Amino acid sequence: MLKVNEILRVKGNALYTGTPDMPVRNALATMSQFDIGSLVIMDHGQLAGMLTFREIIRHLDAHHGQTDDFTVRSIMDDAPVSVTPNTDAHEVQRLMLDKHARYIPVMDGPTLMGVISFYDMARALVEAQKFENDMLKAYIRDWPAEDMGRSASSGRA
């Protein structure tokens, strides 16, 4: 079964983090510059929260498009669900759906290993299905011809 560490290996190891005291406008600039949908918020080496475009949109709507002097702490999700590198991909899917989370940090104890996005999950599952389909097609293509003849003749009465 597909595990989170395999998805991270294919995805790469770029990590984008912020701090709770970071101004919202700086977090927004970082997310825009790197074309990312989330920042993992770390405080003294510990997971403190997640900031996604969802929280930013809610903040901008509530404050008429202004970031003013708000910090990330005031808008972040301070209790994000996280997974370990050994978490099964199906469990990640379930958590994403149950918690309505598009981004989930991957923690190995206190160490941030990466972030799994809804897109990462979709891509990994499509690639796994493609691999399985290719293997089945190769198996069928390489099916021994004499076995097919025996199967047909054994059906005589």
FIDO-410978 format. One line per 3 residues: their letters; for each residue x, y, z of N, C-alpha, C. Coordinates in nm, 2 decimals. Layout:
N
A = X Y Z X Y Z X Y Z  ...
//
This chain:
157
MLK = 0.08 -0.12 0.00 0.00 0.00 0.00 0.09 0.12 0.00  0.04 0.23 -0.06 0.11 0.35 -0.08 0.12 0.43 0.06  0.24 0.47 0.09 0.26 0.54 0.22 0.30 0.69 0.19
VNE = 0.28 0.77 0.29 0.31 0.91 0.28 0.46 0.94 0.24  0.55 0.86 0.30 0.69 0.88 0.27 0.72 0.86 0.12  0.65 0.77 0.05 0.67 0.75 -0.09 0.62 0.87 -0.17
ILR = 0.51 0.93 -0.13 0.46 1.05 -0.19 0.55 1.17 -0.17  0.61 1.18 -0.06 0.70 1.29 -0.03 0.83 1.27 -0.12  0.87 1.15 -0.13 0.99 1.12 -0.21 0.98 1.17 -0.35
VKG = 0.86 1.14 -0.41 0.83 1.18 -0.55 0.81 1.33 -0.56  0.75 1.39 -0.46 0.72 1.53 -0.45 0.84 1.62 -0.44  0.94 1.58 -0.37 1.05 1.66 -0.34 1.05 1.71 -0.20
NAL = 1.15 1.78 -0.16 1.17 1.82 -0.02 1.16 1.97 0.01  1.10 2.04 -0.08 1.08 2.19 -0.05 0.98 2.21 0.06  1.03 2.28 0.16 0.94 2.31 0.28 0.92 2.47 0.29
YTG = 0.80 2.51 0.31 0.77 2.65 0.33 0.71 2.67 0.47  0.78 2.74 0.55 0.73 2.76 0.69 0.72 2.91 0.72  0.64 2.94 0.82 0.64 3.07 0.88 0.63 3.06 1.03
TPD = 0.62 3.18 1.09 0.61 3.18 1.24 0.48 3.25 1.28  0.43 3.22 1.40 0.31 3.28 1.44 0.31 3.43 1.44  0.43 3.49 1.47 0.44 3.64 1.48 0.46 3.70 1.34
MPV = 0.47 3.63 1.24 0.49 3.68 1.10 0.37 3.76 1.06  0.39 3.88 1.00 0.27 3.96 0.95 0.20 3.88 0.84  0.07 3.89 0.84 -0.01 3.82 0.74 0.03 3.87 0.60
RNA = 0.06 3.99 0.58 0.10 4.04 0.45 0.23 3.97 0.40  0.33 3.94 0.50 0.45 3.87 0.46 0.42 3.72 0.42  0.33 3.66 0.49 0.29 3.52 0.46 0.22 3.52 0.32
LAT = 0.14 3.62 0.30 0.07 3.62 0.17 0.17 3.64 0.06  0.27 3.73 0.08 0.37 3.75 -0.02 0.45 3.62 -0.05  0.49 3.55 0.06 0.56 3.42 0.04 0.48 3.32 -0.04
MSQ = 0.35 3.31 0.00 0.27 3.21 -0.07 0.25 3.25 -0.22  0.24 3.38 -0.25 0.23 3.42 -0.38 0.36 3.40 -0.46  0.47 3.44 -0.40 0.60 3.43 -0.46 0.63 3.28 -0.50
FDI = 0.60 3.19 -0.41 0.64 3.05 -0.44 0.52 2.97 -0.50  0.41 3.03 -0.52 0.29 2.97 -0.58 0.25 2.85 -0.50  0.23 2.87 -0.37 0.20 2.76 -0.28 0.06 2.80 -0.21
GSL = -0.01 2.70 -0.16 -0.14 2.72 -0.10 -0.14 2.71 0.05  -0.02 2.69 0.11 -0.01 2.68 0.25 0.13 2.71 0.31  0.13 2.75 0.43 0.25 2.76 0.51 0.24 2.68 0.64
VIM = 0.34 2.60 0.67 0.34 2.53 0.80 0.39 2.64 0.90  0.32 2.66 1.01 0.36 2.75 1.11 0.43 2.68 1.22  0.56 2.72 1.24 0.64 2.65 1.34 0.68 2.76 1.44
DHG = 0.68 2.71 1.57 0.72 2.80 1.68 0.82 2.73 1.77  0.94 2.78 1.77 1.05 2.71 1.85 1.06 2.57 1.81  1.06 2.54 1.68 1.08 2.40 1.64 0.96 2.31 1.65
QLA = 0.85 2.36 1.69 0.73 2.28 1.71 0.62 2.32 1.61  0.54 2.23 1.57 0.42 2.26 1.48 0.33 2.35 1.56  0.30 2.47 1.52 0.21 2.56 1.58 0.08 2.58 1.51
GML = 0.08 2.55 1.38 -0.04 2.57 1.30 -0.02 2.56 1.15  -0.13 2.58 1.08 -0.12 2.58 0.93 -0.19 2.71 0.89  -0.14 2.77 0.78 -0.20 2.89 0.72 -0.22 2.85 0.58
TFR = -0.35 2.85 0.53 -0.38 2.82 0.40 -0.45 2.93 0.33  -0.47 2.92 0.20 -0.55 3.03 0.14 -0.69 3.05 0.19  -0.74 2.94 0.25 -0.87 2.95 0.31 -0.88 3.05 0.43
EII = -0.78 3.04 0.52 -0.77 3.14 0.63 -0.75 3.28 0.58  -0.66 3.29 0.48 -0.63 3.42 0.43 -0.76 3.48 0.36  -0.83 3.41 0.29 -0.95 3.46 0.22 -1.05 3.50 0.33
RHL = -1.07 3.42 0.43 -1.16 3.46 0.54 -1.12 3.59 0.60  -0.99 3.60 0.63 -0.94 3.72 0.69 -0.97 3.84 0.60  -0.93 3.83 0.47 -0.95 3.94 0.38 -1.09 3.98 0.37
DAH = -1.18 3.88 0.37 -1.33 3.91 0.36 -1.37 3.98 0.48  -1.33 3.94 0.60 -1.37 4.00 0.73 -1.31 4.14 0.74  -1.20 4.17 0.68 -1.13 4.30 0.70 -1.13 4.38 0.57
HGQ = -1.22 4.36 0.49 -1.24 4.44 0.36 -1.11 4.45 0.28  -1.05 4.33 0.27 -0.93 4.32 0.18 -0.80 4.37 0.25  -0.80 4.41 0.37 -0.68 4.46 0.44 -0.61 4.36 0.53
TDD = -0.48 4.36 0.53 -0.41 4.28 0.62 -0.37 4.35 0.74  -0.36 4.49 0.73 -0.32 4.57 0.84 -0.20 4.52 0.92  -0.21 4.52 1.05 -0.10 4.47 1.13 -0.13 4.34 1.19
FTV = -0.21 4.26 1.13 -0.25 4.13 1.19 -0.13 4.03 1.17  -0.11 3.94 1.26 -0.01 3.84 1.25 -0.08 3.71 1.21  0.01 3.62 1.17 -0.04 3.48 1.13 -0.11 3.41 1.25
RSI = -0.06 3.43 1.37 -0.13 3.37 1.48 -0.28 3.40 1.49  -0.31 3.52 1.45 -0.45 3.56 1.46 -0.55 3.50 1.36  -0.49 3.44 1.26 -0.58 3.38 1.16 -0.55 3.23 1.13
MDD = -0.44 3.18 1.17 -0.40 3.04 1.14 -0.49 2.93 1.20  -0.49 2.82 1.15 -0.55 2.70 1.21 -0.45 2.65 1.31  -0.48 2.67 1.44 -0.38 2.63 1.55 -0.39 2.49 1.59
APV = -0.48 2.41 1.53 -0.49 2.27 1.56 -0.50 2.18 1.44  -0.39 2.19 1.35 -0.40 2.12 1.22 -0.38 1.97 1.25  -0.45 1.89 1.17 -0.43 1.74 1.17 -0.30 1.72 1.10
SVT = -0.22 1.62 1.15 -0.09 1.59 1.09 -0.09 1.44 1.07  0.01 1.39 0.99 0.03 1.25 0.97 0.18 1.22 0.98  0.21 1.09 0.99 0.35 1.05 0.99 0.39 1.00 0.85
PNT = 0.52 0.99 0.83 0.57 0.93 0.70 0.52 0.79 0.67  0.48 0.72 0.78 0.43 0.58 0.76 0.28 0.57 0.74  0.21 0.68 0.74 0.07 0.68 0.73 0.03 0.63 0.59
DAH = -0.07 0.55 0.59 -0.13 0.49 0.46 -0.20 0.60 0.38  -0.18 0.60 0.25 -0.24 0.70 0.16 -0.40 0.70 0.18  -0.46 0.59 0.20 -0.60 0.59 0.22 -0.65 0.66 0.35
EVQ = -0.56 0.65 0.45 -0.59 0.72 0.58 -0.58 0.87 0.55  -0.48 0.91 0.47 -0.47 1.06 0.44 -0.59 1.11 0.37  -0.64 1.03 0.27 -0.76 1.07 0.20 -0.87 1.08 0.30
RLM = -0.89 0.99 0.39 -1.00 0.99 0.48 -0.99 1.12 0.57  -0.87 1.15 0.62 -0.85 1.26 0.70 -0.88 1.39 0.62  -0.83 1.40 0.50 -0.86 1.52 0.42 -1.01 1.54 0.40
LDK = -1.08 1.44 0.37 -1.22 1.45 0.36 -1.30 1.48 0.49  -1.26 1.41 0.59 -1.33 1.43 0.72 -1.30 1.56 0.78  -1.18 1.61 0.77 -1.14 1.74 0.83 -1.15 1.86 0.73
HAR = -1.19 1.83 0.61 -1.19 1.93 0.50 -1.06 2.00 0.49  -0.95 1.92 0.49 -0.81 1.98 0.49 -0.75 1.95 0.35  -0.71 2.06 0.28 -0.64 2.04 0.16 -0.49 2.02 0.17
YIP = -0.44 2.05 0.29 -0.30 2.04 0.32 -0.28 1.98 0.46  -0.19 1.88 0.46 -0.16 1.82 0.59 -0.01 1.81 0.61  0.04 1.86 0.72 0.18 1.85 0.75 0.21 1.70 0.79
VMD = 0.34 1.66 0.75 0.39 1.53 0.78 0.50 1.55 0.88  0.47 1.49 1.00 0.56 1.51 1.11 0.62 1.37 1.15  0.75 1.37 1.17 0.82 1.25 1.22 0.86 1.29 1.36
GPT = 0.78 1.26 1.46 0.80 1.31 1.59 0.78 1.46 1.59  0.88 1.54 1.64 0.87 1.68 1.63 0.92 1.74 1.50  0.98 1.66 1.41 1.04 1.71 1.29 0.94 1.72 1.17
LMG = 0.94 1.83 1.11 0.85 1.85 0.99 0.92 1.79 0.87  0.86 1.70 0.81 0.91 1.63 0.69 0.86 1.68 0.56  0.74 1.74 0.56 0.68 1.80 0.44 0.54 1.82 0.46
VIS = 0.47 1.85 0.35 0.33 1.88 0.35 0.27 1.80 0.23  0.16 1.73 0.26 0.09 1.65 0.16 -0.04 1.74 0.12  -0.05 1.77 -0.01 -0.17 1.84 -0.05 -0.27 1.75 -0.12
FYD = -0.39 1.80 -0.13 -0.49 1.72 -0.20 -0.45 1.69 -0.34  -0.38 1.78 -0.41 -0.32 1.76 -0.54 -0.22 1.64 -0.54  -0.13 1.65 -0.44 -0.03 1.54 -0.42 -0.09 1.41 -0.41
MAR = -0.20 1.40 -0.33 -0.27 1.27 -0.32 -0.33 1.23 -0.45  -0.40 1.32 -0.52 -0.46 1.28 -0.64 -0.36 1.23 -0.74  -0.25 1.30 -0.75 -0.15 1.26 -0.85 -0.09 1.13 -0.81
ALV = -0.06 1.10 -0.68 0.00 0.98 -0.64 -0.09 0.86 -0.67  -0.22 0.88 -0.64 -0.32 0.77 -0.66 -0.34 0.74 -0.81  -0.34 0.85 -0.90 -0.35 0.83 -1.04 -0.23 0.75 -1.09
EAQ = -0.11 0.79 -1.05 0.01 0.72 -1.09 0.02 0.58 -1.04  -0.03 0.55 -0.92 -0.03 0.41 -0.87 -0.13 0.33 -0.95  -0.24 0.39 -0.99 -0.34 0.32 -1.07 -0.28 0.29 -1.21
KFE = -0.21 0.39 -1.27 -0.15 0.37 -1.40 -0.05 0.26 -1.40  0.03 0.26 -1.29 0.13 0.15 -1.28 0.06 0.02 -1.27  -0.04 0.00 -1.19 -0.11 -0.12 -1.18 -0.17 -0.16 -1.31
NDM = -0.23 -0.07 -1.38 -0.29 -0.10 -1.51 -0.19 -0.14 -1.61  -0.07 -0.08 -1.61 0.04 -0.12 -1.70 0.09 -0.26 -1.67  0.10 -0.29 -1.54 0.14 -0.42 -1.51 0.04 -0.53 -1.55
LKA = -0.09 -0.50 -1.53 -0.19 -0.59 -1.58 -0.19 -0.61 -1.73  -0.18 -0.50 -1.80 -0.17 -0.51 -1.95 -0.05 -0.59 -1.99  0.06 -0.58 -1.93 0.18 -0.65 -1.96 0.16 -0.80 -1.93
YIR = 0.09 -0.83 -1.82 0.07 -0.97 -1.78 -0.03 -1.03 -1.88  -0.13 -0.96 -1.93 -0.22 -1.02 -2.02 -0.15 -1.03 -2.16  -0.07 -0.94 -2.20 0.00 -0.94 -2.33 0.09 -1.06 -2.33
DWP = 0.15 -1.09 -2.22 0.25 -1.20 -2.21 0.19 -1.34 -2.17  0.06 -1.34 -2.17 -0.01 -1.47 -2.13 0.03 -1.58 -2.23  0.07 -1.69 -2.17 0.12 -1.80 -2.26 0.01 -1.85 -2.35
AED = 0.04 -1.86 -2.48 -0.06 -1.90 -2.58 -0.12 -2.04 -2.56  -0.03 -2.14 -2.52 -0.08 -2.28 -2.50 -0.18 -2.29 -2.39  -0.17 -2.20 -2.29 -0.27 -2.21 -2.18 -0.41 -2.18 -2.23
MGR = -0.42 -2.08 -2.32 -0.55 -2.05 -2.38 -0.61 -2.16 -2.45  -0.52 -2.24 -2.53 -0.57 -2.35 -2.61 -0.62 -2.46 -2.51  -0.55 -2.49 -2.40 -0.59 -2.59 -2.31 -0.73 -2.55 -2.24
SAS = -0.74 -2.43 -2.21 -0.86 -2.38 -2.14 -0.98 -2.40 -2.23  -0.97 -2.38 -2.36 -1.08 -2.39 -2.46 -1.11 -2.54 -2.48  -1.01 -2.62 -2.49 -1.04 -2.77 -2.51 -1.09 -2.84 -2.39
SGR = -1.06 -2.79 -2.27 -1.10 -2.86 -2.15 -1.25 -2.84 -2.13  -1.31 -2.75 -2.20 -1.45 -2.72 -2.18 -1.54 -2.82 -2.26  -1.48 -2.91 -2.34 -1.57 -3.01 -2.41 -1.64 -3.11 -2.33
A = -1.75 -3.15 -2.37 -1.83 -3.25 -2.30 -1.81 -3.38 -2.35
//
